[in-house]
Amino acid sequence: MKRLTLLLLIAVLTSLELPSVIAEETQVNKTEPKPGVQVAQEAVLPLALGGEWTGGDAMPLGGDNPIDQTKTEVVKYLLFLPTDESAKTADGFPLLLFLHGAGERGDNINAVKTHGPPKFCDDPNASKTWPFITVSPQVKGARFWSPQQLRFLIEQICDKYPVDRSRVYVTGLSMGGFGSWGMVAYNSDIIAAAAPLCGGYPLEFAEKMTKTPIWAFHGTADGAVKYEYSRDLVNAVRDAGNNDVKFTTYPDANHDIWTRTYANPELYDWLLSKKLNP
């Protein structure tokens, strides 16, 4: 995507006020998605197991949310199909998986539109130049992201829509930052690049993150998720042999670094520049 187009997109978004979130459970759109309009959908996926995640200093254990393929559950997600075909190739569109934070968990799918890519996709003007098929699932209750379950969701989307499987990206904030690291740890064979914001993951998983380009972000004064979680993991992944890792720190910034990060067109240029090797 051309830099000018993204700058225009960001200019629109920075002036956008998100409508107030509806408190009650929202109904899911059962109609076939159309390009240019973000809609809520449902997927039947293997049941994600695991306990609650409270955040803060409670580092999630890798694999603490495995799946039971003998059982299923319905997972809500937002889906956006682009009208802008500038990033489309003969193999299809790039796909961006967005993972929300702990504050957007529950049954109100509209809450997922609060930050980042799904907020962009919900604006009728900004979405005109958004190049990614964008999938934004929602975690139920107080659970954590399951990389194993998310793989099934990605496979369903790739089977149904024109996705370039060599250009599947993941990004997320806070709890979604942890989830993004988890996607790299468990699904590096299908993830072309990852951009985790204010997250972390157990350091012993660094050895599984050596092949995926990563651009991590964190504020040094984060009071919700320790800055050291990202810093130490970035160093461990580099030490394990990954030479394509960037780390942007925001001096004295607290937890909300996503507003400025997702308003940075360089992030999307960087993602689109990455592709899985054949």
URJOGI-V671718 format. One record per backbone hydrogen bond with DSSP energy under -0.5 kcal/mol. NH is the residue of the N-H (numbers start at 1). CO is the residue of the C=O. E is the energy in kcal/mol with one decimal. If there is no record, write none. Layout:
nh:NH co:CO e:E
nh:NH co:CO e:E
This chain:
nh:6 co:2 e:-1.7
nh:7 co:3 e:-2.3
nh:8 co:4 e:-2.2
nh:9 co:5 e:-2.0
nh:10 co:6 e:-2.6
nh:11 co:7 e:-2.1
nh:12 co:8 e:-1.7
nh:13 co:9 e:-2.0
nh:14 co:10 e:-2.4
nh:15 co:11 e:-0.6
nh:15 co:12 e:-0.9
nh:16 co:13 e:-1.4
nh:18 co:16 e:-0.6
nh:26 co:107 e:-0.9
nh:36 co:81 e:-3.5
nh:37 co:34 e:-1.6
nh:38 co:121 e:-0.5
nh:39 co:79 e:-2.3
nh:41 co:77 e:-3.4
nh:43 co:75 e:-2.3
nh:45 co:43 e:-0.7
nh:45 co:73 e:-2.7
nh:47 co:68 e:-1.2
nh:47 co:71 e:-1.9
nh:49 co:66 e:-3.7
nh:53 co:142 e:-2.8
nh:58 co:55 e:-1.9
nh:59 co:57 e:-1.7
nh:64 co:61 e:-2.1
nh:66 co:63 e:-0.6
nh:68 co:47 e:-2.5
nh:69 co:67 e:-0.6
nh:71 co:68 e:-1.7
nh:73 co:45 e:-2.5
nh:75 co:43 e:-2.9
nh:75 co:73 e:-0.5
nh:77 co:41 e:-2.3
nh:78 co:136 e:-2.1
nh:79 co:39 e:-2.8
nh:80 co:134 e:-2.0
nh:82 co:80 e:-0.5
nh:85 co:83 e:-0.6
nh:88 co:85 e:-1.1
nh:89 co:92 e:-2.1
nh:92 co:89 e:-1.2
nh:93 co:162 e:-3.2
nh:95 co:167 e:-2.3
nh:96 co:133 e:-3.0
nh:97 co:95 e:-0.5
nh:97 co:169 e:-2.9
nh:98 co:96 e:-0.6
nh:98 co:135 e:-2.6
nh:99 co:171 e:-2.2
nh:100 co:98 e:-0.5
nh:100 co:137 e:-0.5
nh:104 co:101 e:-1.5
nh:105 co:102 e:-1.4
nh:106 co:139 e:-2.8
nh:109 co:107 e:-1.1
nh:111 co:108 e:-1.8
nh:112 co:109 e:-1.3
nh:113 co:110 e:-1.5
nh:114 co:111 e:-1.6
nh:115 co:112 e:-0.6
nh:118 co:115 e:-0.5
nh:119 co:115 e:-0.6
nh:119 co:116 e:-1.2
nh:120 co:116 e:-1.6
nh:121 co:117 e:-2.6
nh:122 co:118 e:-1.0
nh:123 co:120 e:-1.5
nh:124 co:122 e:-0.6
nh:127 co:123 e:-2.6
nh:128 co:125 e:-1.2
nh:129 co:126 e:-1.3
nh:130 co:127 e:-1.1
nh:131 co:129 e:-0.6
nh:133 co:94 e:-2.7
nh:134 co:80 e:-2.0
nh:134 co:132 e:-0.6
nh:135 co:96 e:-2.4
nh:136 co:78 e:-2.5
nh:138 co:76 e:-2.0
nh:143 co:140 e:-1.8
nh:147 co:145 e:-0.6
nh:150 co:146 e:-2.5
nh:151 co:147 e:-1.5
nh:152 co:148 e:-0.9
nh:153 co:149 e:-1.4
nh:154 co:150 e:-2.5
nh:155 co:151 e:-2.3
nh:156 co:152 e:-2.0
nh:157 co:153 e:-2.2
nh:158 co:154 e:-2.8
nh:159 co:155 e:-1.9
nh:160 co:156 e:-1.3
nh:161 co:157 e:-2.5
nh:163 co:161 e:-2.1
nh:164 co:93 e:-3.2
nh:165 co:163 e:-1.0
nh:167 co:164 e:-2.4
nh:169 co:95 e:-3.2
nh:169 co:167 e:-0.6
nh:170 co:193 e:-1.6
nh:171 co:97 e:-2.4
nh:172 co:195 e:-1.2
nh:173 co:99 e:-1.5
nh:174 co:197 e:-1.5
nh:176 co:173 e:-2.9
nh:177 co:174 e:-0.8
nh:178 co:174 e:-2.0
nh:179 co:175 e:-2.1
nh:180 co:176 e:-1.9
nh:181 co:177 e:-2.0
nh:182 co:178 e:-2.3
nh:183 co:179 e:-2.0
nh:184 co:180 e:-1.6
nh:185 co:181 e:-2.2
nh:186 co:182 e:-2.3
nh:187 co:183 e:-2.6
nh:188 co:184 e:-0.6
nh:190 co:187 e:-1.9
nh:191 co:187 e:-1.1
nh:192 co:168 e:-3.2
nh:192 co:190 e:-0.6
nh:193 co:168 e:-0.8
nh:194 co:213 e:-2.1
nh:195 co:170 e:-2.4
nh:197 co:172 e:-2.6
nh:198 co:217 e:-2.8
nh:205 co:202 e:-1.9
nh:206 co:203 e:-2.0
nh:208 co:205 e:-1.7
nh:209 co:206 e:-2.0
nh:213 co:192 e:-0.7
nh:214 co:244 e:-2.2
nh:215 co:194 e:-2.4
nh:216 co:246 e:-2.6
nh:217 co:196 e:-1.9
nh:218 co:248 e:-1.8
nh:220 co:250 e:-1.9
nh:221 co:253 e:-1.9
nh:222 co:219 e:-1.4
nh:229 co:226 e:-1.3
nh:230 co:226 e:-0.7
nh:230 co:227 e:-0.7
nh:231 co:227 e:-2.2
nh:232 co:228 e:-2.8
nh:233 co:229 e:-1.3
nh:234 co:230 e:-2.9
nh:235 co:231 e:-2.1
nh:236 co:232 e:-2.1
nh:237 co:233 e:-2.7
nh:238 co:234 e:-2.3
nh:239 co:235 e:-2.5
nh:240 co:236 e:-1.6
nh:241 co:238 e:-1.4
nh:242 co:237 e:-2.0
nh:243 co:241 e:-0.8
nh:246 co:214 e:-3.0
nh:248 co:216 e:-2.8
nh:249 co:247 e:-0.6
nh:250 co:218 e:-2.1
nh:251 co:249 e:-0.7
nh:253 co:250 e:-2.0
nh:257 co:255 e:-1.8
nh:261 co:257 e:-2.1
nh:262 co:258 e:-2.7
nh:263 co:259 e:-0.6
nh:264 co:261 e:-1.6
nh:265 co:263 e:-0.7
nh:267 co:264 e:-1.5
nh:268 co:264 e:-0.6
nh:269 co:265 e:-2.0
nh:270 co:266 e:-2.4
nh:271 co:267 e:-2.3
nh:272 co:268 e:-2.4
nh:273 co:269 e:-0.9
nh:273 co:270 e:-0.6
nh:274 co:271 e:-1.9
nh:276 co:166 e:-2.8
